[in-house]
Each structure stands twice: as structure tokens, then as C-alpha cells.
């Protein structure tokens, strides 16, 4: 298996998932924010702390991370396409 096929197979799904989160399609960034808040609450309850949980990442931060991942993986997919064409 050539490097180009590997980069395309690795880059395209990550580019789609990064774009999915960065564009907040079907509320994906908001659901990731709720998931992180629930995990923070469960972690604090497991530690015996019953106060309000602090959340560090908002939906905007998830969207920024999604756009960074989408852009980087699009570069990987383009590099794989260039490798296959050369």
C-alpha cells in the first residue's frame, strides 16, 4: 500500500469529521460541550466533591479545534492525492 493511499484513507474521514464539528452540523459542538460538562460532573462526584463542576471547553473551543483538525487533515488528504498523481 502506497503512502498516498494511506494519507487519503486517513485524511478524508478526519477532514469530514473536523468540518462536521467546526460547522456545528446537527449541534455536534454543542453536544460535545454537554458531554464534557457531564463527564466533569461525574468526575467530581466520584471524587466526593458535590459542588458545581467547572467546564474548561465551550462549544466555541470545540469548533476551533474542529476547524484545526479539519484543515490539517485536508492538507494530509491533498498530500496523498498529490502523491498518487505524481
C-alpha positions in Angstrom: 0.0 0.0 0.0 1.5 3.3 -1.0 1.8 6.4 1.2 -0.7 8.3 -1.0 -3.5 5.8 -0.4 -2.7 5.8 3.4 -2.8 9.6 3.5 -6.1 9.7 1.6 -7.7 7.0 3.7 -6.5 8.8 6.9 -7.1 12.4 5.9 -10.6 12.3 4.3 -12.5 10.9 7.3 -10.8 13.3 9.6 -11.4 16.2 7.3 -15.1 15.4 7.2 -15.3 15.0 11.0 -13.4 18.2 11.6 -15.6 20.1 9.3 -18.7 18.5 10.9 -17.7 19.8 14.4 -16.3 23.2 13.2 -19.5 24.0 11.3 -21.6 22.6 14.2 -23.7 20.4 11.9 -26.7 19.0 13.8 -25.4 20.6 17.0 -22.2 18.4 17.2 -20.1 21.1 19.0 -22.9 21.8 21.5 -23.4 18.1 22.2 -19.6 17.7 22.8 -19.8 20.6 25.2 -22.7 18.9 27.1 -20.8 15.6 27.1 -17.7 17.3 28.6 -19.8 19.0 31.2 -21.5 15.7 32.2 -18.1 14.0 32.4 -16.8 16.8 34.6 -19.8 16.4 36.9 -19.3 12.7 37.1 -15.6 13.0 37.8 -16.2 15.5 40.7 -18.9 13.2 42.1 -16.6 10.3 42.0 -14.0 12.4 44.0 -16.6 13.2 46.6 -17.0 16.9 45.6 -20.6 17.7 45.2 -20.2 21.3 44.2 -20.7 22.7 40.7 -18.3 21.3 38.1 -16.1 23.7 36.2 -16.0 23.3 32.5 -13.0 24.4 30.5 -14.1 24.0 27.0 -17.1 25.7 25.4 -18.8 24.9 22.1 -16.7 27.7 20.5 -13.4 26.0 21.6 -14.7 22.7 20.2 -15.4 24.4 16.9 -11.9 25.9 16.8 -10.4 22.5 17.5 -12.6 21.0 14.8 -11.5 23.6 12.3 -7.8 23.0 13.1 -8.3 19.2 12.8 -10.3 19.6 9.6 -7.7 21.9 8.0 -4.7 19.7 8.9 -6.4 16.6 7.7 -7.4 18.3 4.4 -3.7 19.0 3.9 -3.0 15.3 4.5 -5.6 14.3 2.0 -4.3 16.8 -0.6 -0.7 15.5 0.0 -2.0 11.9 -0.5 -3.7 13.0 -3.7 -0.6 14.7 -4.9 1.5 11.6 -4.1 -0.9 9.4 -6.1 -0.8 11.8 -9.1 2.9 12.1 -9.2 
